[in-house]
Amino acid sequence: MKNKIYNYSGNIKKGLFVLAILLIIWLLFYTKSLVDSLRKESENFLRFYAEVYVKAATDYSPEDFSFIFDQIIKRVSIPMVITQNINSKPTAWRNIGIEKVNTRDDTLKIIKIVRKMDEVNPPIPLRYGDYLLGYIHYGDTELIKRLQIFPYVEIGIVGLFILLGYLGFHYIRSSEKRSIWVGMAKETAHQLGTPLTSLIGWIEVLENESISEEIKTEIKRDIDRLKKVANRFSQIGSKPVFGEYRLNDLIEEVIDYFKKRLPQLGKGVVLRFRPLNDVKARVNADLITWSMENIIKNAIDSVSETKNPEVEVILSQTNDDKVIIDVIDNGRGILKKNFKNIFRPGFSTKKRGWGLGLSLVKRIIEEYHKGKIFIKESKPFEKTVVRIVLKRN
């Protein structure tokens, strides 16, 4: 059930993304239809204007023409230029930002404006009978220009609000996760501390009893391990202490720990380590070994159904002063859609898994050590690679 939540979450995100794209497409098409309608209205008005202009220039008295000019022409908000023919100099213009032509440059500017107008709208001819008196070239009004950029402004503003909302929600969710991890870790450390104190007391009692040294040594070793576990949990949520360590030594310690327990963990599992000479990195030793234990334990569990089970840890380094730790197994593998999900709290492919181990590892590697952990590749029963990238300094 808990794994389905992540699948549903991914489907919801895809659905919302598709819905947003469809909404944007609809908004752009709707705006385009409005612009086309307004352009058609402008064209119809200018055709009427052309007829009035021709009539005024040929039939009306100067007083009538003056009235038409003041009451109709001056009130037109459409940018327009009148020329005698397509490529001739302009004879009249309005609403283009140029009042008078004082220099040749002003004329060239108007000619450029005419060319741009003709790219958007075809010029309207001024005809009197069979005679062609000229052309009206016109552009888009301010309203049309604003409508054209309005969808992009609206999308930008909505996108900005969505981004701010997402960042705020992500920050709050991260803070809540951090608080849960810290609370759980500190409570676990506290709970482990009580029986540990009691066990240490019993060891002191047993020192005086006739028990073999081998048994005492094993008991002490297990208690030391419990101390280490409690110490690991106590460091979650606290500022970790870093030191320069040989990674070979830290990984070999984990490998040796599992080799002693392989008969109980998995039959016939071959566990190998390919070290790299004298590689040091500034890390928290307890947290790094804890991370390696989690990953190797998962790898051993995954090869339980494999005919010749193998788990290998390879240590290497890059040219840019980084260290790579690859944990490779030939187990059942991970579906590509779950490459990121397996590092999320609560996600597990095991029947009784809590889904906390790898999410804790991700926190240790990426938040505390500023490194990276990811699934490099996965082919069922062939090769699955979990890669850790750490900075040496």
N, C-alpha and C positions, 0 to 999 in steps of 0.2 A: 504493500500500500504506500509506504513512504517513498519508494523509488518511483511510483506512478506520479507522485506530486511533481517531481522534477520533469517528467515527460510532459505532463499537463502544462507545467510552467513554460516549457519550450514551445508547445503548441500555441499557448495563449500569446506569447511574444510574437510568434510568426503571424498569427491572426491579426493582432493589433498593427503590426508593421504593414501587412497587406491592406488593411482597412485605411491606414494613414496614406498609403500610396494612392489608393482609389479616390480618397477624399481630395488629395492634391490634384489628381488628374481631372476630377469633376470641377474643382474650383477654377483650374486653368481653362478648361473648355467653356465653362459658364462665362468667365470673364471675356474670353475670345468672342463668344456669341454676342455679348453686350457691346464690345468694341465694334464688331462688324455691323450691328444694328445702328450704332451712332454714326459710323462712317457712311452708311447708306442714307441716313437722314441728312448728313452734311452734303452728300452728293446731290440729293433731291433739292435741298435748299439752294445750292449753288447753281443748279440748272435753272431754277426759277430766277435766281439772282442774275444769271447770264441773260435771260430773256428781258428782264427789267432794264438791265444795263444797256442792252442793244436798243430797246425802245426809247430809253431816256436819251441816248446819244443821237438818235435819228429823228424821232417824232416830236419829242416834248420841247417846250420853250425853256429858256434858261431858268425861269422861276420854278417850273415843274421839276427840272433836273436837280436844282438846289434842294428842293424839298425831299426828293427821293434820296439824294446823297446824305442829307442830315438825318432822315428818319429811318432809312433802311441800311444803306451802305456803312455808315459810321457805327451802327449798332451790331454789325456782324463781328463775332468773336473768332471766326475761323481764319487761320493764317492763309493769306492768298497773295498771289502775284499775277498780274496781267501782262502778257507779252503779245506782240503782233503776230509772231509765229513761234514754232517750237524752240528754235535756237536763237531767237533775237533778244535784244536787250529788253529789260523790263520797262514798262511804261507806267505802271501803277502797282502799289502794294499796300497791304495792311497787316498788322498784328505779327510782324516778323522780327521786331526788335530794332528795326532801322527806320528812322523817320525821314531823313534826307540823304541824298547821295552827294557827298562833297568831293570824293576822290574816286579814282579808278578802282581802288581796293574795295570800296563800298559796293560798286557795281558787281565786281567779281564775287563778293560775298552773297549778293542776292542771287546771282546765277547759280552758285553752289546750292543755295537753299532751294531753288527751283528744281534742280536735278534730284535732290533728296525727296522733295515733294512728289515728283513724278515716279520715284521708285515705290512709293506707298500708294498713291492714288493717281489714276490716269487723268491728264488735263481735260478740261471741259471746253469745247470750241464755242466761240462767240460768232454766231451766224446771223446775217441779215439777208434773207432770201437765199440767193445762190452765192452770196459773197461771204468770205471768211474774214472777219474783222480781227480775230486774235484768239488767244487761249487764256483760260483761268486755270492757274496751277494752285493747288491747295494742299495743306497738310492737316495733321491731326490737331484738334483743340486740346487745351490744357486738361479738360476733363477726360478725354480719351487717353492722353499720356499718363495721367494719374491712375486711371483704371488698369492700364497695361502693367504698371509696376506694383499695383495694390496687392495682387495675390502673393508676390514674392515677399513684400513687406510683411503681410499677414503670416505667411509661412515662417518667416524668420522670427517674428515676435513669438508665435506659438511654439516654435522649435526652441527658442531661448527659455521660455517658461518651462517647457517639458524637461530641458536639460538641467535647469536649476532645481526643478522638482526631483528629478532622478538623482542628482548629486546629493541633495538634502536627504532623500530617502535612503540612499546607499550609505551615507555617513551615519545616519541614525541606526540603520540595521547593523552596520559594522560595529558600532559602539555597543549595541545590545549583545551581539555575538561575543565581543570581547569581554563584556561583563559576565556573561554566562560561563565562558571558558575560565575566567579568573576565579569566579565563585566556585565552580565545580572542582577546579584544581586545588584551591586552598582547602576546601572541605575534605577532599580526598587525602591531602597531606595530613590534615588534622586527624582524620579517622585512622590513618595508618600509624600515626605517632603513638596512640594509646597502646595498641598491642605490642608495638616495638619496644616501648619502655618495659612492659611486662616480660617480654622475651629476653631482653638484656639482663633483667634481674634473675631469671631462671638460669641463664648461662653462668652467672656468678655462683649460683647454688650448685650447678652441675660440676663446676671446677673442683669442688671438694668431694665429688662422688667418684666411684671407680668405674668410669666410662672411658672407652677407648678414645685415643687422641683423634683417630680418623673420624669418628662420629661427631666429636666436638668441633673439628675443623669444618665439616660439612654444615653443621648447625650455624657456626659463625659466618660461613660463606653465604648461607641463605639469609641470615639477618643483615649482613652487609648489603645484600642485594635489595632487601626490603628498605633499608636506609636510603639506598640510591634511588629507588622508585619514589619514596616520599620526598626526597630532595628534588627530583625532577618535577614533580607536581607543584612543589612550593615555588619553583622558578617561573612557572606559567603565571603571567600577570605582573611579575617583578622584573626589574631591570637585570637581564642576564649578565654574568661575568664572562668575559672573553679572554682567551689566552692563545698562544701560538702552539699548535699541536701537530705531531706527525699523523697524517690521516691514515697511513698504513697501520699504525699501532691501534688507533681507535676502531678501524674496521676489522682488523684481525681479532680484537677482543670480542666483537660481536659474532664473528664467524666461529671462533672457538666455543663460545657459549652455545650456539645452535648445534655444532657438531656433536657435543656431548649429549644433546637431547634429541638428535635425529631419529634414533630408534623408536622413541615415543611419538614424535611429530609426524614422521612419514617414512614408510618402508622404502628402502633402496634409493633415497634421494641423494644425488651427488651434489655436494656444495663446494664450490671452488671460489678462490679469490685471486685475481690477477693484480698484484700491487704495482706501484710506481715508486721508484727509488727517491727517498728524501723529499717527499712533497709535504710541505707544511702550509697550514692555513690558520687564520685567526678565527676560532670558533668557540662555542661553549661545548665542552667535551660531553657533559651529561646529556644535553639536548640532542646533539648530533648522533650519539650512540643510540639514544632512544628512537630517533627517527629511522636509523638503519635497522634496528630491531623490528619496528613496525613493518617496514617495506619487505625485509627478508622473510618475516613470518607470513606475510600475505603471499609472497612468491612460493613458499613451501606449501601453503594451503592450496594454491592454485594448481600444483602439479600432482595432486592426489589421484587424479584419474588418468595420468600420463603413463605410458608403458615404460619409458626410460626417463624418469624424472631428473631434471638437471636445473640447478640454480647457480648462476655465476655473477660475481661482483667484479666489475672492472673499474680501475682508477686510472684516469688520464688527465692531461692538462691541455689548455689552448695557448695560442700565441699571445693572447691579450690578458695574461695573468689570471686565468680562471681555472678552476678544478672541476672535472666532470666525474661523477660517480654513476655508473650504469648498473642497475640490478636487472639481470636477464633470466628469464625462465621459459620453459617450453610447456606451460600449463594451458588452461582452458581459454585464456586471453580475455580481452575487454572489447566490447562493442565500441565502434568509433564514436557513436552518439553519446557514450558514457565517459569519454576521455576526460571531460571536465567535471562531470557529475560525481565521479568517485572521490573527489577531494572536497565534496560538500558535506556538511554535517547531516547525519541521518541516512545517507545513501550507502547501501551495502548490497553486495551480490551474494552474501552468505545468509543462510536461513535464520541464524541466530545472531547475526552481526549487528552491532550498534551503529556502525557507520561513523565512528569518531576517530579511529586511528589515523587514517590518511588525512583527514581534515586537520588534525592536530599536527601532523608532520608538515603539511603545507604552511601552517601558521609558524612553525619553528623555522622552516627553511626561508620563507619569503618575508615574514614580518620581522623576525629576530635577526636573521643572517643576511637579509637583503639579497637572497639568491632566487633560484627558480626550481620548480619541480613540475614535471609533466610526463605524459605518456608519449614517448618518442614514436613507437610503433607497436602494433599488436596483430599477430596472426595466430589463431587458435591452434594449440598443440604444436606450434613451430617456434615462435619467438615473440615474446613480449618484453619491451624495454621500458623501465621506469628510469628517467634521467633526473639527476640532481646537478645543478650548476651552482658553484660557490665561488665567491671572490676570495682570493688568497689573503688580501689585506683588508 
